[in-house]
Amino acid sequence: MSRRTEQHPDPTDPRIGAPFFSTWRVGTPERQRQTVEAIGRAWERRPWPATDLLGYHVYAGQDGSTLMHYSQWTGEQAYESFVKAHRQERVDEIDTAVPGIERVGLGRYRRYRSRERAVGETRAPGLIVTVRVDFEDGAEARREEWVDLVLKAVDGDPQGHAGLMSAHFHLSTDGGHVLNYAEWESAGAYEEALAAPSTDSWERVRTYPGLQGVTGSRYEHVLGLLPD
């Protein structure tokens, strides 16, 4: 069966071959809460759908309107099999409980690099931040070098990023963007990092050739599901 967990996911699990992120628009904080509960019920009353699904996590956006979903699959074929056999019954139950959910889309990724948690770290992150960085057409090959520059800038700015617990950089399989899934100690620590003076390293990150746009979102982890 499926069971709930308060444990945050580990994006560095070597078994993950297909990490997926998606967004639902539900409209209000109350509908966020109702949808999360509907998701939990729909999954807990059914067997875990596949051994190739390592974990499924849901996050409430601080905008009060969205939910982010992060699922960890061993490979894309396993996900496609789930869609054919098990997804629709869950969707139908959730939509009956909370009509009018807008499913914005599914992003498929591969993880490139991470700044992992410190050894022995046991605290739960107080804030999850995702940053999507879009690149111009033809700049796909530049994404890995850009991520390398970001990690170098973070390592060279330990005071400004003292509250950053981990950062996991994913490259979209369509070649268009990078998604950073970052765990912060608190919202205050993230605000302090945003307000910190810029450095030469960060200027190179911001002015890197091929960058097209940056979109950030803030979340709270509200539901984790694992096989029982």
RASULGI-V99062 format. One record per residue. SS is DSSP state (H for helix, E for strand, - for the rest). NEAR is the number of other C-alpha atoms within 12 Angstrom. Layout:
ss:near
SS:NEAR
SS:NEAR
This chain:
ss:near
-:18
E:26
E:25
E:28
E:21
-:21
-:21
-:30
-:34
-:30
-:39
-:25
-:19
-:17
-:20
-:30
-:28
E:35
E:44
E:37
E:35
E:27
E:29
E:32
E:28
-:30
-:25
-:22
H:19
H:16
H:29
H:35
H:27
H:26
H:39
H:36
H:25
H:27
H:39
H:30
H:24
H:31
H:33
H:24
-:19
-:22
-:19
-:26
-:33
-:29
-:23
-:27
E:32
E:34
E:39
E:41
E:39
E:41
E:42
E:39
E:33
-:25
-:20
-:23
-:27
E:33
E:41
E:42
E:38
E:39
E:38
E:39
E:33
-:24
-:26
H:24
H:16
H:25
H:30
H:19
H:19
H:23
H:17
H:14
H:14
H:22
H:22
H:15
H:20
H:28
H:26
H:18
H:23
H:27
H:25
H:17
H:23
-:26
-:19
-:18
-:27
E:20
E:21
E:16
E:15
E:20
E:29
E:30
E:34
E:35
E:34
E:31
E:28
E:31
E:30
-:24
-:25
-:16
-:10
-:8
-:12
-:12
-:20
-:21
-:31
-:24
E:33
E:39
E:37
E:35
E:25
E:30
E:36
E:30
E:28
-:21
-:17
-:17
-:23
H:25
H:22
H:26
H:38
H:28
H:24
H:37
H:35
H:25
H:25
H:34
H:29
H:22
H:25
H:29
H:21
-:18
-:22
-:16
-:16
-:23
-:32
-:26
-:31
E:37
E:33
E:37
E:36
E:38
E:38
E:39
E:38
E:30
-:23
-:20
-:25
-:28
E:37
E:44
E:41
E:39
E:44
E:39
E:40
E:34
-:29
-:26
H:23
H:17
H:25
H:29
H:20
H:19
H:24
H:18
H:12
-:17
-:15
-:18
-:17
H:17
H:22
H:27
H:16
H:20
H:27
H:22
-:17
-:26
-:22
-:24
E:29
E:22
E:19
E:21
E:17
E:23
E:29
E:32
E:36
E:36
E:32
E:35
E:36
E:34
E:38
E:31
E:22
-:19
